Amino acid sequence: MARITTLNQEQIKEINRVNIVNILRTEGETTKQEIAKTLGLSIPTVTTNIQMLMEEGLVTEAGVARSTGGRKPVILHFEADARYSVGVDITPEKIRLVLVNLDLAVLDEIAIDFKVKDAFDETMNRVYDQVALLIQNNDIDKDKVVGIGISLPGLVDEDQKVLENAPNIQVRDYSFLPFQKKIGLSVNVENEANIAAFAEASIGAGRNKSNMVYVSITDGVGTGIIIDGHIYKSSHKKAGEFGHMRISDETLQCNCGRTGCWELYASKRALLRYCSEGREKPLTSLDDIFKKVSSQENEVRRGVERYTESLFIGIENIILGLNPEYVIIGGELGRYSDMLIQQIGSSHKLKSSYIEYEGTKVLFTELGDRGALLGAALLPLESIFSVNRSII
C-alpha cells in the first residue's frame, strides 16, 4: 500500500482542511480555539481555512461562546445542507436511489424495478430520470450536488468508470462516461461488495476496525477486503472475488461459467433453493423463509442450517487465507441478522454479540441491506472528507 512519506505544502494544506472539516462535521458546532487545540494547529492556520469554508458555504457563524478570559470565541456551525450526494444501487431485481446531505441524513429515496432484458443504456436513462426527480422534488440547486455514486454487481474499473463484467445483470464493458456527460455531475462507480464494505467501515459495524472482510449476500456473493482502513482491489481491480472460489465438485453451473462456486451455495438464491426443496410451491423471498423459521417450520429451519454450513465453508477459507480481525456479513441477508445469529448459534460457538470463528470475530452488518446504497452515496463525498482514496 502506498504511503505518503514526504508532504509538500499543498498536501499539508489539504490535510489541514480535511481535518478541520471532519471536526466540524463530527461536532456540529465548535470554535476556532477548540479546533486549533484538537489538531495542534495555529489560530491563523485555522482562521484561514475557516474563511475558505465559509466562502464555500460549508461553515457559518452561530453566535459566541462563553469567554474563558478575553474575547468571547465565535461558535462555528457546520452546514450539513450545503452539499448533497446521490447514491444508486443497481441489483438484478431493483434499482434504489437515495439523496443525502453532508451528515448522511437520508432526505429522499426512490426504488424502481430493474429489467435484465432491457438494454443497459435504457436502464441508465431511467436512472437519469430518477436522479433528476430526486433533485427537483427536494428543491435542490444542482450545483450543490457533489456527485453520484453507483453500486454495481460485478467487476468494475473505477478509474475508467467501466463495468467490466456483471453476469447477474448480463452486462459487459459498459462505460459510464456518456452518462456522466449527460447528467453533468461527477459519477463514481464501484463494485457492490466493495462499496458496502466502505460504508460498513465508515458508519457501520466496521467503524474503527482496520482489517476486515465484508461478505455481501445478494443474488450472488461478493466480498470487500479492508486492509489498514482501505478497500483493497489489487492492481488488476479483481481482488476479493471469493464468491467464485470453488467449494464443491458438483456440476451445478454458475453464471460466471464455472462450476462449484461458493455463491452457488451461499447466495440468496441458494438459501431459497435449500428452503424450497420438497415443497409443492417454492419460496420466493427471504421474508417468506424467515417467517417460516419464526413459526418453527422444521423443513425451512433445516434448509437454513444447511445454508449456514455452506456460508461458513467460504468464510473459513477467507479466514485461513487472509486472517482478518473481523468478517462482517451483510447484503440482503443483513436484515435478518438476529434470526441468523440464533440459527448459527446452534452449530457454531456464539460469544456475546458476535461469533468467534478460528480467532476471527464474525459480525453482522449494522446497515441491514442498505450498505451498498449508503456506500454509493458516501463515495462522492470523499472529495470533501478524505485526503487519500479509500479504495486502492
Order of alpha helices (4+ residues) and beta strands (2+ residues): alpha-beta-alpha-alpha-beta-beta-beta-beta-beta-alpha-beta-beta-beta-beta-alpha-beta-alpha-beta-beta-beta-alpha-alpha-alpha-alpha-beta-alpha-beta-beta-beta-alpha-alpha
